[in-house]
Amino acid sequence: MGQPLPGMPAKAQVIKLNDQHAFLAVLPGDHIGVGDVVEFGISHPCTCLDRYRVIFGVDGDGRVAHAFPTYFG
């Protein structure tokens, strides 16, 4: 647990969102557990860019490699 997975099961899907939480539905036998890392992209940048003064970019190993300041009135 706590390691990046090689790929999500084809049928996995987010069924509910609230606050900073996503509820993921998987099939019996799918190998995913509490603490596993699941990465998502965003559909619209304003869902995060207008909420934070700095957005951090990570490298392929998950380490912070960049800090991108955001500017909103």
CHARMM internal coordinates of N, CA and C (Angstrom, degrees):
IC EDIT
DIST 1 N 1 CA 1.4492
DIST 1 CA 1 C 1.5256
ANGL 1 N 1 CA 1 C 110.09
DIST 1 C 2 N 1.3324
ANGL 1 CA 1 C 2 N 114.98
DIHE 1 N 1 CA 1 C 2 N 158.53
DIST 2 N 2 CA 1.4460
ANGL 1 C 2 N 2 CA 120.90
DIHE 1 CA 1 C 2 N 2 CA 178.45
DIST 2 CA 2 C 1.5166
ANGL 2 N 2 CA 2 C 113.82
DIHE 1 C 2 N 2 CA 2 C 79.77
DIST 2 C 3 N 1.3209
ANGL 2 CA 2 C 3 N 118.26
DIHE 2 N 2 CA 2 C 3 N 9.89
DIST 3 N 3 CA 1.4508
ANGL 2 C 3 N 3 CA 122.74
DIHE 2 CA 2 C 3 N 3 CA -179.99
DIST 3 CA 3 C 1.5246
ANGL 3 N 3 CA 3 C 110.24
DIHE 2 C 3 N 3 CA 3 C -110.91
DIST 3 C 4 N 1.3381
ANGL 3 CA 3 C 4 N 117.27
DIHE 3 N 3 CA 3 C 4 N 147.82
DIST 4 N 4 CA 1.4693
ANGL 3 C 4 N 4 CA 118.57
DIHE 3 CA 3 C 4 N 4 CA 174.76
DIST 4 CA 4 C 1.5278
ANGL 4 N 4 CA 4 C 110.58
DIHE 3 C 4 N 4 CA 4 C -59.31
DIST 4 C 5 N 1.3125
ANGL 4 CA 4 C 5 N 115.69
DIHE 4 N 4 CA 4 C 5 N 138.64
DIST 5 N 5 CA 1.4652
ANGL 4 C 5 N 5 CA 121.12
DIHE 4 CA 4 C 5 N 5 CA 179.49
DIST 5 CA 5 C 1.5237
ANGL 5 N 5 CA 5 C 109.58
DIHE 4 C 5 N 5 CA 5 C -89.07
DIST 5 C 6 N 1.3322
ANGL 5 CA 5 C 6 N 118.80
DIHE 5 N 5 CA 5 C 6 N 149.44
DIST 6 N 6 CA 1.4548
ANGL 5 C 6 N 6 CA 119.90
DIHE 5 CA 5 C 6 N 6 CA -179.26
DIST 6 CA 6 C 1.5261
ANGL 6 N 6 CA 6 C 113.05
DIHE 5 C 6 N 6 CA 6 C -66.81
DIST 6 C 7 N 1.2918
ANGL 6 CA 6 C 7 N 118.71
DIHE 6 N 6 CA 6 C 7 N -23.74
DIST 7 N 7 CA 1.4545
ANGL 6 C 7 N 7 CA 122.30
DIHE 6 CA 6 C 7 N 7 CA 179.08
DIST 7 CA 7 C 1.5109
ANGL 7 N 7 CA 7 C 110.07
DIHE 6 C 7 N 7 CA 7 C 177.63
DIST 7 C 8 N 1.3198
ANGL 7 CA 7 C 8 N 115.71
DIHE 7 N 7 CA 7 C 8 N 145.22
DIST 8 N 8 CA 1.4581
ANGL 7 C 8 N 8 CA 119.11
DIHE 7 CA 7 C 8 N 8 CA -179.95
DIST 8 CA 8 C 1.5150
ANGL 8 N 8 CA 8 C 109.49
DIHE 7 C 8 N 8 CA 8 C -76.98
DIST 8 C 9 N 1.3229
ANGL 8 CA 8 C 9 N 117.05
DIHE 8 N 8 CA 8 C 9 N 149.99
DIST 9 N 9 CA 1.4593
ANGL 8 C 9 N 9 CA 119.60
DIHE 8 CA 8 C 9 N 9 CA 174.38
DIST 9 CA 9 C 1.5283
ANGL 9 N 9 CA 9 C 110.19
DIHE 8 C 9 N 9 CA 9 C -58.55
DIST 9 C 10 N 1.3077
ANGL 9 CA 9 C 10 N 116.41
DIHE 9 N 9 CA 9 C 10 N 145.58
DIST 10 N 10 CA 1.4721
ANGL 9 C 10 N 10 CA 121.29
DIHE 9 CA 9 C 10 N 10 CA -175.62
DIST 10 CA 10 C 1.5240
ANGL 10 N 10 CA 10 C 113.13
DIHE 9 C 10 N 10 CA 10 C -59.13
DIST 10 C 11 N 1.2974
ANGL 10 CA 10 C 11 N 118.02
DIHE 10 N 10 CA 10 C 11 N -29.43
DIST 11 N 11 CA 1.4674
ANGL 10 C 11 N 11 CA 121.02
DIHE 10 CA 10 C 11 N 11 CA -176.70
DIST 11 CA 11 C 1.5214
ANGL 11 N 11 CA 11 C 114.02
DIHE 10 C 11 N 11 CA 11 C -95.01
DIST 11 C 12 N 1.3219
ANGL 11 CA 11 C 12 N 118.74
DIHE 11 N 11 CA 11 C 12 N 0.23
DIST 12 N 12 CA 1.4612
ANGL 11 C 12 N 12 CA 120.56
DIHE 11 CA 11 C 12 N 12 CA 179.66
DIST 12 CA 12 C 1.5232
ANGL 12 N 12 CA 12 C 109.44
DIHE 11 C 12 N 12 CA 12 C -66.92
DIST 12 C 13 N 1.3360
ANGL 12 CA 12 C 13 N 115.72
DIHE 12 N 12 CA 12 C 13 N 138.08
DIST 13 N 13 CA 1.4592
ANGL 12 C 13 N 13 CA 118.76
DIHE 12 CA 12 C 13 N 13 CA 177.36
DIST 13 CA 13 C 1.5231
ANGL 13 N 13 CA 13 C 110.79
DIHE 12 C 13 N 13 CA 13 C -151.96
DIST 13 C 14 N 1.3294
ANGL 13 CA 13 C 14 N 114.60
DIHE 13 N 13 CA 13 C 14 N 149.94
DIST 14 N 14 CA 1.4614
ANGL 13 C 14 N 14 CA 120.58
DIHE 13 CA 13 C 14 N 14 CA 175.50
DIST 14 CA 14 C 1.5239
ANGL 14 N 14 CA 14 C 107.04
DIHE 13 C 14 N 14 CA 14 C -78.49
DIST 14 C 15 N 1.3264
ANGL 14 CA 14 C 15 N 116.33
DIHE 14 N 14 CA 14 C 15 N 124.50
DIST 15 N 15 CA 1.4638
ANGL 14 C 15 N 15 CA 119.99
DIHE 14 CA 14 C 15 N 15 CA -177.49
DIST 15 CA 15 C 1.5261
ANGL 15 N 15 CA 15 C 113.05
DIHE 14 C 15 N 15 CA 15 C -106.63
DIST 15 C 16 N 1.3418
ANGL 15 CA 15 C 16 N 116.65
DIHE 15 N 15 CA 15 C 16 N -12.85
DIST 16 N 16 CA 1.4604
ANGL 15 C 16 N 16 CA 119.92
DIHE 15 CA 15 C 16 N 16 CA -179.17
DIST 16 CA 16 C 1.5242
ANGL 16 N 16 CA 16 C 108.66
DIHE 15 C 16 N 16 CA 16 C -161.08
DIST 16 C 17 N 1.3274
ANGL 16 CA 16 C 17 N 116.04
DIHE 16 N 16 CA 16 C 17 N 144.94
DIST 17 N 17 CA 1.4557
ANGL 16 C 17 N 17 CA 122.16
DIHE 16 CA 16 C 17 N 17 CA 175.32
DIST 17 CA 17 C 1.5148
ANGL 17 N 17 CA 17 C 109.52
DIHE 16 C 17 N 17 CA 17 C -128.14
DIST 17 C 18 N 1.3317
ANGL 17 CA 17 C 18 N 116.83
DIHE 17 N 17 CA 17 C 18 N 142.68
DIST 18 N 18 CA 1.4584
ANGL 17 C 18 N 18 CA 121.37
DIHE 17 CA 17 C 18 N 18 CA 167.12
DIST 18 CA 18 C 1.5137
ANGL 18 N 18 CA 18 C 108.68
DIHE 17 C 18 N 18 CA 18 C -157.46
DIST 18 C 19 N 1.3196
ANGL 18 CA 18 C 19 N 115.66
DIHE 18 N 18 CA 18 C 19 N 141.00
DIST 19 N 19 CA 1.4585
ANGL 18 C 19 N 19 CA 121.85
DIHE 18 CA 18 C 19 N 19 CA -179.69
DIST 19 CA 19 C 1.5249
ANGL 19 N 19 CA 19 C 109.84
DIHE 18 C 19 N 19 CA 19 C 48.58
DIST 19 C 20 N 1.3243
ANGL 19 CA 19 C 20 N 118.90
DIHE 19 N 19 CA 19 C 20 N -121.48
DIST 20 N 20 CA 1.4666
ANGL 19 C 20 N 20 CA 121.14
DIHE 19 CA 19 C 20 N 20 CA 177.90
DIST 20 CA 20 C 1.5209
ANGL 20 N 20 CA 20 C 111.67
DIHE 19 C 20 N 20 CA 20 C -102.99
DIST 20 C 21 N 1.3141
ANGL 20 CA 20 C 21 N 118.05
DIHE 20 N 20 CA 20 C 21 N 23.99
DIST 21 N 21 CA 1.4537
ANGL 20 C 21 N 21 CA 121.01
DIHE 20 CA 20 C 21 N 21 CA -174.47
DIST 21 CA 21 C 1.5222
ANGL 21 N 21 CA 21 C 111.73
DIHE 20 C 21 N 21 CA 21 C -117.03
DIST 21 C 22 N 1.3192
ANGL 21 CA 21 C 22 N 115.20
DIHE 21 N 21 CA 21 C 22 N 140.91
DIST 22 N 22 CA 1.4625
ANGL 21 C 22 N 22 CA 121.62
DIHE 21 CA 21 C 22 N 22 CA 172.91
DIST 22 CA 22 C 1.5286
ANGL 22 N 22 CA 22 C 107.02
DIHE 21 C 22 N 22 CA 22 C -121.06
DIST 22 C 23 N 1.3097
ANGL 22 CA 22 C 23 N 115.51
DIHE 22 N 22 CA 22 C 23 N 136.54
DIST 23 N 23 CA 1.4648
ANGL 22 C 23 N 23 CA 121.56
DIHE 22 CA 22 C 23 N 23 CA 177.82
DIST 23 CA 23 C 1.5181
ANGL 23 N 23 CA 23 C 107.03
DIHE 22 C 23 N 23 CA 23 C -101.16
DIST 23 C 24 N 1.3226
ANGL 23 CA 23 C 24 N 116.70
DIHE 23 N 23 CA 23 C 24 N 118.41
DIST 24 N 24 CA 1.4473
ANGL 23 C 24 N 24 CA 123.40
DIHE 23 CA 23 C 24 N 24 CA -173.03
DIST 24 CA 24 C 1.5187
ANGL 24 N 24 CA 24 C 110.14
DIHE 23 C 24 N 24 CA 24 C -106.71
DIST 24 C 25 N 1.3232
ANGL 24 CA 24 C 25 N 116.25
DIHE 24 N 24 CA 24 C 25 N 127.46
DIST 25 N 25 CA 1.4595
ANGL 24 C 25 N 25 CA 121.13
DIHE 24 CA 24 C 25 N 25 CA 176.22
DIST 25 CA 25 C 1.5328
ANGL 25 N 25 CA 25 C 108.61
DIHE 24 C 25 N 25 CA 25 C -98.59
DIST 25 C 26 N 1.3138
ANGL 25 CA 25 C 26 N 116.55
DIHE 25 N 25 CA 25 C 26 N 127.46
DIST 26 N 26 CA 1.4613
ANGL 25 C 26 N 26 CA 122.37
DIHE 25 CA 25 C 26 N 26 CA 177.16
DIST 26 CA 26 C 1.5241
ANGL 26 N 26 CA 26 C 108.65
DIHE 25 C 26 N 26 CA 26 C -128.91
DIST 26 C 27 N 1.3026
ANGL 26 CA 26 C 27 N 116.22
DIHE 26 N 26 CA 26 C 27 N 164.85
DIST 27 N 27 CA 1.4623
ANGL 26 C 27 N 27 CA 121.18
DIHE 26 CA 26 C 27 N 27 CA 179.75
DIST 27 CA 27 C 1.5283
ANGL 27 N 27 CA 27 C 110.54
DIHE 26 C 27 N 27 CA 27 C -87.68
DIST 27 C 28 N 1.3270
ANGL 27 CA 27 C 28 N 117.35
DIHE 27 N 27 CA 27 C 28 N 154.28
DIST 28 N 28 CA 1.4647
ANGL 27 C 28 N 28 CA 119.31
DIHE 27 CA 27 C 28 N 28 CA 174.55
DIST 28 CA 28 C 1.5247
ANGL 28 N 28 CA 28 C 109.35
DIHE 27 C 28 N 28 CA 28 C -55.66
DIST 28 C 29 N 1.2982
ANGL 28 CA 28 C 29 N 116.83
DIHE 28 N 28 CA 28 C 29 N 136.70
DIST 29 N 29 CA 1.4592
ANGL 28 C 29 N 29 CA 121.16
DIHE 28 CA 28 C 29 N 29 CA 179.75
DIST 29 CA 29 C 1.5188
ANGL 29 N 29 CA 29 C 113.94
DIHE 28 C 29 N 29 CA 29 C 93.73
DIST 29 C 30 N 1.3439
ANGL 29 CA 29 C 30 N 117.56
DIHE 29 N 29 CA 29 C 30 N -13.78
DIST 30 N 30 CA 1.4652
ANGL 29 C 30 N 30 CA 119.64
DIHE 29 CA 29 C 30 N 30 CA 174.51
DIST 30 CA 30 C 1.5249
ANGL 30 N 30 CA 30 C 107.72
DIHE 29 C 30 N 30 CA 30 C -67.15
DIST 30 C 31 N 1.3052
ANGL 30 CA 30 C 31 N 116.40
DIHE 30 N 30 CA 30 C 31 N 137.09
DIST 31 N 31 CA 1.4620
ANGL 30 C 31 N 31 CA 120.75
DIHE 30 CA 30 C 31 N 31 CA -174.79
DIST 31 CA 31 C 1.5209
ANGL 31 N 31 CA 31 C 110.27
DIHE 30 C 31 N 31 CA 31 C -94.51
DIST 31 C 32 N 1.3262
ANGL 31 CA 31 C 32 N 115.28
DIHE 31 N 31 CA 31 C 32 N 84.80
DIST 32 N 32 CA 1.4567
ANGL 31 C 32 N 32 CA 121.68
DIHE 31 CA 31 C 32 N 32 CA 176.08
DIST 32 CA 32 C 1.5191
ANGL 32 N 32 CA 32 C 107.03
DIHE 31 C 32 N 32 CA 32 C -145.96
DIST 32 C 33 N 1.3100
ANGL 32 CA 32 C 33 N 115.85
DIHE 32 N 32 CA 32 C 33 N 141.01
DIST 33 N 33 CA 1.4567
ANGL 32 C 33 N 33 CA 118.85
DIHE 32 CA 32 C 33 N 33 CA -177.27
DIST 33 CA 33 C 1.5138
ANGL 33 N 33 CA 33 C 112.17
DIHE 32 C 33 N 33 CA 33 C -144.75
DIST 33 C 34 N 1.3044
ANGL 33 CA 33 C 34 N 115.66
DIHE 33 N 33 CA 33 C 34 N 173.09
DIST 34 N 34 CA 1.4589
ANGL 33 C 34 N 34 CA 122.10
DIHE 33 CA 33 C 34 N 34 CA 177.78
DIST 34 CA 34 C 1.5216
ANGL 34 N 34 CA 34 C 108.36
DIHE 33 C 34 N 34 CA 34 C -57.93
DIST 34 C 35 N 1.3322
ANGL 34 CA 34 C 35 N 116.08
DIHE 34 N 34 CA 34 C 35 N 130.44
DIST 35 N 35 CA 1.4574
ANGL 34 C 35 N 35 CA 121.30
DIHE 34 CA 34 C 35 N 35 CA -179.73
DIST 35 CA 35 C 1.5156
ANGL 35 N 35 CA 35 C 113.75
DIHE 34 C 35 N 35 CA 35 C 97.62
DIST 35 C 36 N 1.3378
ANGL 35 CA 35 C 36 N 118.41
DIHE 35 N 35 CA 35 C 36 N -15.41
DIST 36 N 36 CA 1.4553
ANGL 35 C 36 N 36 CA 120.44
DIHE 35 CA 35 C 36 N 36 CA 176.44
DIST 36 CA 36 C 1.5231
ANGL 36 N 36 CA 36 C 109.50
DIHE 35 C 36 N 36 CA 36 C -68.68
DIST 36 C 37 N 1.3185
ANGL 36 CA 36 C 37 N 116.82
DIHE 36 N 36 CA 36 C 37 N 151.29
DIST 37 N 37 CA 1.4597
ANGL 36 C 37 N 37 CA 122.48
DIHE 36 CA 36 C 37 N 37 CA -177.28
DIST 37 CA 37 C 1.5225
ANGL 37 N 37 CA 37 C 109.59
DIHE 36 C 37 N 37 CA 37 C -93.90
DIST 37 C 38 N 1.3351
ANGL 37 CA 37 C 38 N 115.94
DIHE 37 N 37 CA 37 C 38 N 124.51
DIST 38 N 38 CA 1.4606
ANGL 37 C 38 N 38 CA 122.13
DIHE 37 CA 37 C 38 N 38 CA 175.86
DIST 38 CA 38 C 1.5187
ANGL 38 N 38 CA 38 C 106.55
DIHE 37 C 38 N 38 CA 38 C -123.05
DIST 38 C 39 N 1.3282
ANGL 38 CA 38 C 39 N 117.34
DIHE 38 N 38 CA 38 C 39 N 124.20
DIST 39 N 39 CA 1.4593
ANGL 38 C 39 N 39 CA 120.89
DIHE 38 CA 38 C 39 N 39 CA -178.93
DIST 39 CA 39 C 1.5148
ANGL 39 N 39 CA 39 C 109.74
DIHE 38 C 39 N 39 CA 39 C -105.18
DIST 39 C 40 N 1.3425
ANGL 39 CA 39 C 40 N 115.50
DIHE 39 N 39 CA 39 C 40 N 140.44
DIST 40 N 40 CA 1.4517
ANGL 39 C 40 N 40 CA 122.33
DIHE 39 CA 39 C 40 N 40 CA 178.59
DIST 40 CA 40 C 1.5165
ANGL 40 N 40 CA 40 C 109.51
DIHE 39 C 40 N 40 CA 40 C -127.13
DIST 40 C 41 N 1.3029
ANGL 40 CA 40 C 41 N 115.98
DIHE 40 N 40 CA 40 C 41 N 153.12
DIST 41 N 41 CA 1.4552
ANGL 40 C 41 N 41 CA 121.25
DIHE 40 CA 40 C 41 N 41 CA 168.35
DIST 41 CA 41 C 1.5171
ANGL 41 N 41 CA 41 C 107.61
DIHE 40 C 41 N 41 CA 41 C -97.05
DIST 41 C 42 N 1.3100
ANGL 41 CA 41 C 42 N 117.36
DIHE 41 N 41 CA 41 C 42 N 172.66
DIST 42 N 42 CA 1.4512
ANGL 41 C 42 N 42 CA 120.46
DIHE 41 CA 41 C 42 N 42 CA 178.02
DIST 42 CA 42 C 1.5218
ANGL 42 N 42 CA 42 C 109.20
DIHE 41 C 42 N 42 CA 42 C -111.92
DIST 42 C 43 N 1.3059
ANGL 42 CA 42 C 43 N 116.83
DIHE 42 N 42 CA 42 C 43 N 150.41
DIST 43 N 43 CA 1.4617
ANGL 42 C 43 N 43 CA 120.63
DIHE 42 CA 42 C 43 N 43 CA -178.54
DIST 43 CA 43 C 1.5215
ANGL 43 N 43 CA 43 C 112.07
DIHE 42 C 43 N 43 CA 43 C -86.01
DIST 43 C 44 N 1.3096
ANGL 43 CA 43 C 44 N 117.65
DIHE 43 N 43 CA 43 C 44 N -21.68
DIST 44 N 44 CA 1.4587
ANGL 43 C 44 N 44 CA 120.77
DIHE 43 CA 43 C 44 N 44 CA 179.62
DIST 44 CA 44 C 1.5251
ANGL 44 N 44 CA 44 C 108.07
DIHE 43 C 44 N 44 CA 44 C -146.93
DIST 44 C 45 N 1.3345
ANGL 44 CA 44 C 45 N 118.56
DIHE 44 N 44 CA 44 C 45 N 126.53
DIST 45 N 45 CA 1.4603
ANGL 44 C 45 N 45 CA 119.88
DIHE 44 CA 44 C 45 N 45 CA -174.23
DIST 45 CA 45 C 1.5261
ANGL 45 N 45 CA 45 C 114.78
DIHE 44 C 45 N 45 CA 45 C -61.59
DIST 45 C 46 N 1.3172
ANGL 45 CA 45 C 46 N 118.99
DIHE 45 N 45 CA 45 C 46 N -26.37
DIST 46 N 46 CA 1.4674
ANGL 45 C 46 N 46 CA 119.59
DIHE 45 CA 45 C 46 N 46 CA -178.63
DIST 46 CA 46 C 1.5217
ANGL 46 N 46 CA 46 C 112.11
DIHE 45 C 46 N 46 CA 46 C -64.94
DIST 46 C 47 N 1.3262
ANGL 46 CA 46 C 47 N 117.70
DIHE 46 N 46 CA 46 C 47 N -16.01
DIST 47 N 47 CA 1.4591
ANGL 46 C 47 N 47 CA 118.62
DIHE 46 CA 46 C 47 N 47 CA 178.49
DIST 47 CA 47 C 1.5171
ANGL 47 N 47 CA 47 C 112.35
DIHE 46 C 47 N 47 CA 47 C -67.36
DIST 47 C 48 N 1.3301
ANGL 47 CA 47 C 48 N 117.71
DIHE 47 N 47 CA 47 C 48 N -14.65
DIST 48 N 48 CA 1.4710
ANGL 47 C 48 N 48 CA 118.81
DIHE 47 CA 47 C 48 N 48 CA 173.85
DIST 48 CA 48 C 1.5205
ANGL 48 N 48 CA 48 C 112.26
DIHE 47 C 48 N 48 CA 48 C -132.07
DIST 48 C 49 N 1.3192
ANGL 48 CA 48 C 49 N 119.32
DIHE 48 N 48 CA 48 C 49 N -30.51
DIST 49 N 49 CA 1.4578
ANGL 48 C 49 N 49 CA 120.42
DIHE 48 CA 48 C 49 N 49 CA -172.70
DIST 49 CA 49 C 1.5219
ANGL 49 N 49 CA 49 C 113.79
DIHE 48 C 49 N 49 CA 49 C -68.60
DIST 49 C 50 N 1.3197
ANGL 49 CA 49 C 50 N 118.49
DIHE 49 N 49 CA 49 C 50 N -29.55
DIST 50 N 50 CA 1.4597
ANGL 49 C 50 N 50 CA 118.79
DIHE 49 CA 49 C 50 N 50 CA -179.23
DIST 50 CA 50 C 1.5229
ANGL 50 N 50 CA 50 C 112.61
DIHE 49 C 50 N 50 CA 50 C -88.82
DIST 50 C 51 N 1.3095
ANGL 50 CA 50 C 51 N 118.51
DIHE 50 N 50 CA 50 C 51 N 2.19
DIST 51 N 51 CA 1.4582
ANGL 50 C 51 N 51 CA 121.48
DIHE 50 CA 50 C 51 N 51 CA -177.21
DIST 51 CA 51 C 1.5261
ANGL 51 N 51 CA 51 C 113.90
DIHE 50 C 51 N 51 CA 51 C -106.24
DIST 51 C 52 N 1.3193
ANGL 51 CA 51 C 52 N 116.95
DIHE 51 N 51 CA 51 C 52 N -15.40
DIST 52 N 52 CA 1.4568
ANGL 51 C 52 N 52 CA 120.24
DIHE 51 CA 51 C 52 N 52 CA -174.44
DIST 52 CA 52 C 1.5213
ANGL 52 N 52 CA 52 C 110.34
DIHE 51 C 52 N 52 CA 52 C -129.92
DIST 52 C 53 N 1.3454
ANGL 52 CA 52 C 53 N 116.56
DIHE 52 N 52 CA 52 C 53 N 144.11
DIST 53 N 53 CA 1.4654
ANGL 52 C 53 N 53 CA 121.13
DIHE 52 CA 52 C 53 N 53 CA 178.67
DIST 53 CA 53 C 1.5196
ANGL 53 N 53 CA 53 C 111.98
DIHE 52 C 53 N 53 CA 53 C -77.50
DIST 53 C 54 N 1.3205
ANGL 53 CA 53 C 54 N 117.62
DIHE 53 N 53 CA 53 C 54 N -24.66
DIST 54 N 54 CA 1.4670
ANGL 53 C 54 N 54 CA 122.15
DIHE 53 CA 53 C 54 N 54 CA 178.33
DIST 54 CA 54 C 1.5289
ANGL 54 N 54 CA 54 C 108.22
DIHE 53 C 54 N 54 CA 54 C -138.05
DIST 54 C 55 N 1.3180
ANGL 54 CA 54 C 55 N 116.04
DIHE 54 N 54 CA 54 C 55 N 133.76
DIST 55 N 55 CA 1.4691
ANGL 54 C 55 N 55 CA 122.05
DIHE 54 CA 54 C 55 N 55 CA 173.69
DIST 55 CA 55 C 1.5239
ANGL 55 N 55 CA 55 C 106.20
DIHE 54 C 55 N 55 CA 55 C -109.55
DIST 55 C 56 N 1.3172
ANGL 55 CA 55 C 56 N 117.44
DIHE 55 N 55 CA 55 C 56 N 129.35
DIST 56 N 56 CA 1.4560
ANGL 55 C 56 N 56 CA 121.43
DIHE 55 CA 55 C 56 N 56 CA -178.32
DIST 56 CA 56 C 1.5247
ANGL 56 N 56 CA 56 C 110.36
DIHE 55 C 56 N 56 CA 56 C -96.56
DIST 56 C 57 N 1.3250
ANGL 56 CA 56 C 57 N 115.91
DIHE 56 N 56 CA 56 C 57 N 134.95
DIST 57 N 57 CA 1.4632
ANGL 56 C 57 N 57 CA 122.01
DIHE 56 CA 56 C 57 N 57 CA 175.48
DIST 57 CA 57 C 1.5129
ANGL 57 N 57 CA 57 C 108.94
DIHE 56 C 57 N 57 CA 57 C -103.29
DIST 57 C 58 N 1.3110
ANGL 57 CA 57 C 58 N 116.45
DIHE 57 N 57 CA 57 C 58 N 140.11
DIST 58 N 58 CA 1.4613
ANGL 57 C 58 N 58 CA 120.80
DIHE 57 CA 57 C 58 N 58 CA -178.52
DIST 58 CA 58 C 1.5207
ANGL 58 N 58 CA 58 C 110.50
DIHE 57 C 58 N 58 CA 58 C -112.67
DIST 58 C 59 N 1.3215
ANGL 58 CA 58 C 59 N 115.71
DIHE 58 N 58 CA 58 C 59 N 156.96
DIST 59 N 59 CA 1.4564
ANGL 58 C 59 N 59 CA 120.81
DIHE 58 CA 58 C 59 N 59 CA 176.92
DIST 59 CA 59 C 1.5309
ANGL 59 N 59 CA 59 C 109.45
DIHE 58 C 59 N 59 CA 59 C -88.49
DIST 59 C 60 N 1.3164
ANGL 59 CA 59 C 60 N 116.66
DIHE 59 N 59 CA 59 C 60 N -174.47
DIST 60 N 60 CA 1.4603
ANGL 59 C 60 N 60 CA 121.31
DIHE 59 CA 59 C 60 N 60 CA -178.17
DIST 60 CA 60 C 1.5130
ANGL 60 N 60 CA 60 C 114.76
DIHE 59 C 60 N 60 CA 60 C -62.89
DIST 60 C 61 N 1.3234
ANGL 60 CA 60 C 61 N 116.84
DIHE 60 N 60 CA 60 C 61 N -18.91
DIST 61 N 61 CA 1.4614
ANGL 60 C 61 N 61 CA 120.98
DIHE 60 CA 60 C 61 N 61 CA 178.26
DIST 61 CA 61 C 1.5204
ANGL 61 N 61 CA 61 C 112.84
DIHE 60 C 61 N 61 CA 61 C -95.65
DIST 61 C 62 N 1.3509
ANGL 61 CA 61 C 62 N 116.48
DIHE 61 N 61 CA 61 C 62 N 4.28
DIST 62 N 62 CA 1.4555
ANGL 61 C 62 N 62 CA 120.34
DIHE 61 CA 61 C 62 N 62 CA 178.68
DIST 62 CA 62 C 1.5145
ANGL 62 N 62 CA 62 C 114.34
DIHE 61 C 62 N 62 CA 62 C 82.68
DIST 62 C 63 N 1.3326
ANGL 62 CA 62 C 63 N 118.06
DIHE 62 N 62 CA 62 C 63 N 10.35
DIST 63 N 63 CA 1.4614
ANGL 62 C 63 N 63 CA 121.32
DIHE 62 CA 62 C 63 N 63 CA 178.21
DIST 63 CA 63 C 1.5274
ANGL 63 N 63 CA 63 C 109.95
DIHE 62 C 63 N 63 CA 63 C -91.50
DIST 63 C 64 N 1.3134
ANGL 63 CA 63 C 64 N 116.38
DIHE 63 N 63 CA 63 C 64 N 142.67
DIST 64 N 64 CA 1.4619
ANGL 63 C 64 N 64 CA 120.45
DIHE 63 CA 63 C 64 N 64 CA 178.67
DIST 64 CA 64 C 1.5266
ANGL 64 N 64 CA 64 C 108.67
DIHE 63 C 64 N 64 CA 64 C -62.81
DIST 64 C 65 N 1.3355
ANGL 64 CA 64 C 65 N 115.56
DIHE 64 N 64 CA 64 C 65 N 124.24
DIST 65 N 65 CA 1.4632
ANGL 64 C 65 N 65 CA 121.06
DIHE 64 CA 64 C 65 N 65 CA -178.23
DIST 65 CA 65 C 1.5243
ANGL 65 N 65 CA 65 C 112.11
DIHE 64 C 65 N 65 CA 65 C -118.78
DIST 65 C 66 N 1.3242
ANGL 65 CA 65 C 66 N 117.05
DIHE 65 N 65 CA 65 C 66 N -18.70
DIST 66 N 66 CA 1.4599
ANGL 65 C 66 N 66 CA 121.71
DIHE 65 CA 65 C 66 N 66 CA -176.71
DIST 66 CA 66 C 1.5327
ANGL 66 N 66 CA 66 C 109.69
DIHE 65 C 66 N 66 CA 66 C -145.05
DIST 66 C 67 N 1.3161
ANGL 66 CA 66 C 67 N 115.14
DIHE 66 N 66 CA 66 C 67 N 154.46
DIST 67 N 67 CA 1.4694
ANGL 66 C 67 N 67 CA 121.80
DIHE 66 CA 66 C 67 N 67 CA 171.57
DIST 67 CA 67 C 1.5174
ANGL 67 N 67 CA 67 C 106.36
DIHE 66 C 67 N 67 CA 67 C -128.55
DIST 67 C 68 N 1.3247
ANGL 67 CA 67 C 68 N 116.60
DIHE 67 N 67 CA 67 C 68 N 121.29
DIST 68 N 68 CA 1.4549
ANGL 67 C 68 N 68 CA 121.93
DIHE 67 CA 67 C 68 N 68 CA -177.68
DIST 68 CA 68 C 1.5198
ANGL 68 N 68 CA 68 C 109.57
DIHE 67 C 68 N 68 CA 68 C -110.75
DIST 68 C 69 N 1.3341
ANGL 68 CA 68 C 69 N 118.26
DIHE 68 N 68 CA 68 C 69 N 108.37
DIST 69 N 69 CA 1.4625
ANGL 68 C 69 N 69 CA 119.30
DIHE 68 CA 68 C 69 N 69 CA 178.02
DIST 69 CA 69 C 1.5276
ANGL 69 N 69 CA 69 C 110.51
DIHE 68 C 69 N 69 CA 69 C -69.59
DIST 69 C 70 N 1.3148
ANGL 69 CA 69 C 70 N 116.51
DIHE 69 N 69 CA 69 C 70 N 145.00
DIST 70 N 70 CA 1.4643
ANGL 69 C 70 N 70 CA 121.50
DIHE 69 CA 69 C 70 N 70 CA 177.01
DIST 70 CA 70 C 1.5185
ANGL 70 N 70 CA 70 C 108.52
DIHE 69 C 70 N 70 CA 70 C -111.31
DIST 70 C 71 N 1.3216
ANGL 70 CA 70 C 71 N 116.69
DIHE 70 N 70 CA 70 C 71 N 150.14
DIST 71 N 71 CA 1.4619
ANGL 70 C 71 N 71 CA 121.56
DIHE 70 CA 70 C 71 N 71 CA -176.97
DIST 71 CA 71 C 1.5203
ANGL 71 N 71 CA 71 C 109.53
DIHE 70 C 71 N 71 CA 71 C -131.17
DIST 71 C 72 N 1.3020
ANGL 71 CA 71 C 72 N 117.24
DIHE 71 N 71 CA 71 C 72 N 106.28
DIST 72 N 72 CA 1.4587
ANGL 71 C 72 N 72 CA 122.49
DIHE 71 CA 71 C 72 N 72 CA 175.51
DIST 72 CA 72 C 1.5193
ANGL 72 N 72 CA 72 C 108.04
DIHE 71 C 72 N 72 CA 72 C -132.04
DIST 72 C 73 N 1.3263
ANGL 72 CA 72 C 73 N 115.79
DIHE 72 N 72 CA 72 C 73 N 141.76
DIST 73 N 73 CA 1.4600
ANGL 72 C 73 N 73 CA 121.69
DIHE 72 CA 72 C 73 N 73 CA -177.49
DIST 73 CA 73 C 1.4525
ANGL 73 N 73 CA 73 C 112.27
DIHE 72 C 73 N 73 CA 73 C -62.39
END
COOR INIT
IC SEED 1 N 1 CA 1 C
IC BUILD
